[in-house]
Amino acid sequence: PPPLPPENGVSAIRDVTLEPGVPDLVRGRRPVAPPFARLARVVGTIEVAFSVGAGGTTAVQSVNGPDILKPAAEQAVASWVFRRVRADRIDLLATLSYDVDRVSAVVRPKPPSP
């Protein structure tokens, strides 16, 4: 059979951008900064490595970045549900950028480990 087409999805969640190779993001929480981090004017970047199974649910594997922002980033990613057209598991990496008043996320396929 011919190879399956790459999954180039669209995000239904505001402030989340999907790079080529990522399936449709159909629902979940928008990334937001925790109130205490906003009050402290904390800025930073969090990287969340996660996988998406055939059913579209996420499984967080690792979270890296400032400790004050990690729980909010992990909760947002864990709430995401993707629409899959393939049965295999896909490994993704979400980079969440926390600015004082704005949070944005970019999701891309996780590069293979050496």
N, C-alpha and C positions, 0 to 999 in steps of 0.2 A: 504493500500500500504506500501511497505517497506520504512524505512526512507531514505532520500536522503544521498548520501555519503558526507563526509566532503570536503570542498573546500581546496585543497592543491595546491596553485598556484605557478606559475613561473613568475619572474619579467623580463619584457623586458627593464627595465630601469637600466642603470649601477649604481652601488653603492646603490641599494635598495634591501634588503633581505626580503623575506616573510617567516613568521613562519607558521607552520601547522594551517589550518583553515582559511587561507586568500586566496581569489580567485586570478586567474591570473591577473597580472598588465600588461595591453597591451600597454598603451601609456601614455605620460605625460612628464613633465619636470624633468630632473635630479636635485637633490638638490645641490645647489651651495651657497657658502657664498657671501653675498653682497660685492662689491669692498671696500666700506669704512670699513667694518668689517675685511676684509683681511688686509687692510693697518694698521688698529689698532691692528692687531694680536689677534682678539677676538676669544676665544674658549668657548664652552659651549654646553649644551644639550637642545633641544626644544622637548616638547611633544605636539603632535597635535592629539586631539580626533576628529574623523570624522565618518560619516556613508556612506555606499554605498548602493544605491537603486538597484532595479531590472534591471534598464537600465545601471548600471555600473558607473554612475557619482558619484562624492564625494560631501558631504556637511560638511564643517568644523564646528565643534561645539565649540571647545575651543583650545587655544594655550597658553602654559606655558613655560617660560624660559626667557633668557635675551632679553630685549626689542629690542636691535639692530638687533637681528636675527629673531624675530618673523615674520615680513612681508615676508621675503624670504621663510621661512619654510611653512607659510600658502599658499603662491602662488604656491609652488611646489606641495603640497598635493592637493590643489584645482584643479590642472591641470590633476591629475591622473584619468585614466579610467580603470576600471576592467571588466573582462569578467565574467559575472554571469551565473550560471547554475540553480539558485534558484530564486524564486520570492520575497522572504522576504528581508527586510533591514538588513544589518549586521553592527554592530558597531565595529570600529577598532581604534587602537592607533598606531601612527607612532612616533618613537623616532629618532630624527635627531641629530647626533653627529657632531658638527663643530670643526674641528681641523684647524690649521692655513692654510694648503694647501689642505685639504681633507674634504669632507662631506660624511657621510654615513647615511643610514636610515634603520631601522628595523621596519617592520609592523607586528603587532600581533592582535589577537582578543582582544577587550576591555574586561577586567574582569567585571563581573556583579557588579552593585552598591549594597552596603549592604542595 
